[in-house]
Amino acid sequence: MQGDDDTAAVVLRALGHPTRLGIARRLAVEGEICACDFTEHFGVSQPTISGHLKALRTTGVVLTRRRGTQICYSLAPSVARLLGELAETLDATPRAA
């Protein structure tokens, strides 16, 4: 379905940077993380992390929730499903002998 391919392409493009992919992987494991916790893990500045989080947020890859003065991020369940379905589809593709 073309709409699904368009959505998958947007998500894959957003995850195309190593830091953004790392953020998504970390969120998949830990569930929810506050923005300030990413800078130490990835060894980059807060403005750099903010830019990556904005890219992930605007494409719908991550969701946000305010907890007091902090903003916490989580991986959007729809994105996790989409990536799982995409992986299954690609794995089911017949391979040349």
Contacts in CASP RR format, 6 or more apart in sequence:
PFRMAT RR
TARGET T0000
AUTHOR 0000-0000-0000
METHOD contacts of the structure
MODEL  1
MQGDDDTAAVVLRALGHPTRLGIARRLAVEGEICACDFTEHFGVSQPTIS
GHLKALRTTGVVLTRRRGTQICYSLAPSVARLLGELAETLDATPRAA
4 82 0 8 1.000
7 82 0 8 1.000
8 82 0 8 1.000
8 86 0 8 1.000
10 59 0 8 1.000
11 59 0 8 1.000
11 60 0 8 1.000
11 61 0 8 1.000
11 79 0 8 1.000
11 82 0 8 1.000
11 83 0 8 1.000
13 59 0 8 1.000
14 20 0 8 1.000
14 55 0 8 1.000
14 56 0 8 1.000
14 59 0 8 1.000
14 60 0 8 1.000
14 61 0 8 1.000
15 21 0 8 1.000
15 24 0 8 1.000
15 61 0 8 1.000
17 52 0 8 1.000
17 55 0 8 1.000
19 42 0 8 1.000
19 44 0 8 1.000
19 48 0 8 1.000
19 49 0 8 1.000
19 52 0 8 1.000
20 52 0 8 1.000
20 55 0 8 1.000
20 56 0 8 1.000
20 61 0 8 1.000
22 42 0 8 1.000
23 38 0 8 1.000
23 42 0 8 1.000
23 52 0 8 1.000
23 53 0 8 1.000
23 56 0 8 1.000
23 62 0 8 1.000
23 73 0 8 1.000
24 56 0 8 1.000
24 61 0 8 1.000
24 62 0 8 1.000
24 75 0 8 1.000
24 79 0 8 1.000
26 33 0 8 1.000
26 38 0 8 1.000
26 41 0 8 1.000
27 33 0 8 1.000
27 62 0 8 1.000
27 73 0 8 1.000
27 74 0 8 1.000
27 75 0 8 1.000
28 75 0 8 1.000
28 80 0 8 1.000
31 74 0 8 1.000
31 75 0 8 1.000
32 65 0 8 1.000
32 72 0 8 1.000
32 73 0 8 1.000
32 74 0 8 1.000
33 72 0 8 1.000
33 73 0 8 1.000
33 74 0 8 1.000
34 67 0 8 1.000
34 70 0 8 1.000
34 71 0 8 1.000
34 72 0 8 1.000
34 73 0 8 1.000
35 49 0 8 1.000
35 50 0 8 1.000
35 53 0 8 1.000
35 70 0 8 1.000
35 71 0 8 1.000
35 72 0 8 1.000
35 73 0 8 1.000
36 46 0 8 1.000
36 70 0 8 1.000
38 49 0 8 1.000
38 53 0 8 1.000
39 45 0 8 1.000
39 46 0 8 1.000
39 49 0 8 1.000
42 49 0 8 1.000
53 62 0 8 1.000
53 73 0 8 1.000
56 62 0 8 1.000
56 73 0 8 1.000
57 64 0 8 1.000
57 73 0 8 1.000
60 76 0 8 1.000
60 79 0 8 1.000
61 75 0 8 1.000
61 76 0 8 1.000
61 79 0 8 1.000
62 73 0 8 1.000
62 74 0 8 1.000
62 75 0 8 1.000
62 76 0 8 1.000
63 73 0 8 1.000
63 74 0 8 1.000
63 75 0 8 1.000
63 76 0 8 1.000
64 71 0 8 1.000
64 72 0 8 1.000
64 73 0 8 1.000
65 71 0 8 1.000
65 72 0 8 1.000
65 74 0 8 1.000
66 72 0 8 1.000
END
